[in-house]
Amino acid sequence: MKYISQILNIALRELGIIVRKNQIYGFCMIVFPLVLVLFFTTMLDEGIPKDLPIGVVDQDNSATSRSLIRNLDAMQTSRVAYRFANVTEARSAMQEGKVNAYLYIPEGTAAKLMAGRQPKISYYYTMTCLTAGSLAMKDMKTIGLLGSMAMGKAVLSAKGASDQQIKASLQPVTVNAHMIANPEGSYNYALTTVFVPGILMLFMALLSAYTLGMEMKFDTGKEWLARADGNIVVAILGKYLVHALVFLLIMFIYQYYIFDVLHFPKLCSVWSIVRLSLLQVFASLGFGIFAFGLMPSLRMSMSISSLWFVLSISMCGSAFPVAGMDAPLQAMSWLFPLRHYWMIYQATVLNGFPVIDVWFHLVALVAFTLLPWFVLRKVKNAMLNYVYIP
């Protein structure tokens, strides 16, 4: 009962600091996370980019070329925004960023099609932005295939082939594709679920290091430890109880919003989401405390936390697969909490697999939670003996 009373007393002290003495806590714990969630979910609310500007150089100006252009303009992700007189103008527009790609249809395309002489149409796309370039390339490639198949169908039909023979000739192999876990191909489902938790974990780690640094800066660490009778474990538990509860509330709001309001795909129970949120919050707070214990300095501990969690967004494997990285980077990816969060999330939430399939990642998050245990003496020593240096 004594320890519980001390923990609650320190938690009330911390709550007073958060509410009355420092507005940074309110912004970083409540305002910024909520704005972050709304920003990402509304920016990507359509799922995939639509109406990307594309240019066309139509030197054939035939019914066939106009039909190809109309079909391209009807694509969901592409919009024929410019028509150029020649390739030079189209290339300049792409270099200026006006279009992501352009389609070149040379003169005589329709005539060569009718004569069966394999005309060539060209499409050029910029990969400066991988997403825009890939989507534009996909649409133009589809248009080229559809155009050739339409002409092939007309030729075979004129020769008296049946519909079944035409179908077998134009498409000998039928592809049956399945998009697992994200059937709509939504960028919102793929990006929001890693960027938002990643930045929230950054806030958690930064604030956990910041709050210890402020105790040292204002020389209140001795008073904080005195409330726990010098027991650093009790002091840490009491200090971060409020932080954990507030961040858990934010995480639950975020999970409710994406799963129950926006209907993000999930194949798991509520308990799986709660368990993952608990691990995420505790691991992030643990890393921030560990960073301060490693470098008992407000500036250095916050720098370590920010650097580590910013890098984790690239190293978690959601945008670029870890399996495609060099061996040293693959090994290094295990040192980032977001990597383990993402592996558990995609396995249990997106695919509905049992958590035992990713047990090692779960153990890793628990290990990050326990990291402060190795630096508790150093944190206590810093509060009692260190002098704050800006």
Salt bridges, closest charged atoms under 4 A:
GLU14 OE1 - LYS239 NZ 2.64
GLU14 OE2 - HIS243 NE2 2.97
GLU96 OE1 - LYS98 NZ 3.38
GLU215 OE2 - ARG13 NH1 2.88
GLU215 OE2 - LYS239 NZ 2.53
ASP219 OD1 - LYS222 NZ 3.34
GLU223 OE1 - ARG13 NE 2.88
GLU223 OE2 - ARG227 NE 2.38
ASP229 OD2 - LYS2 NZ 3.44
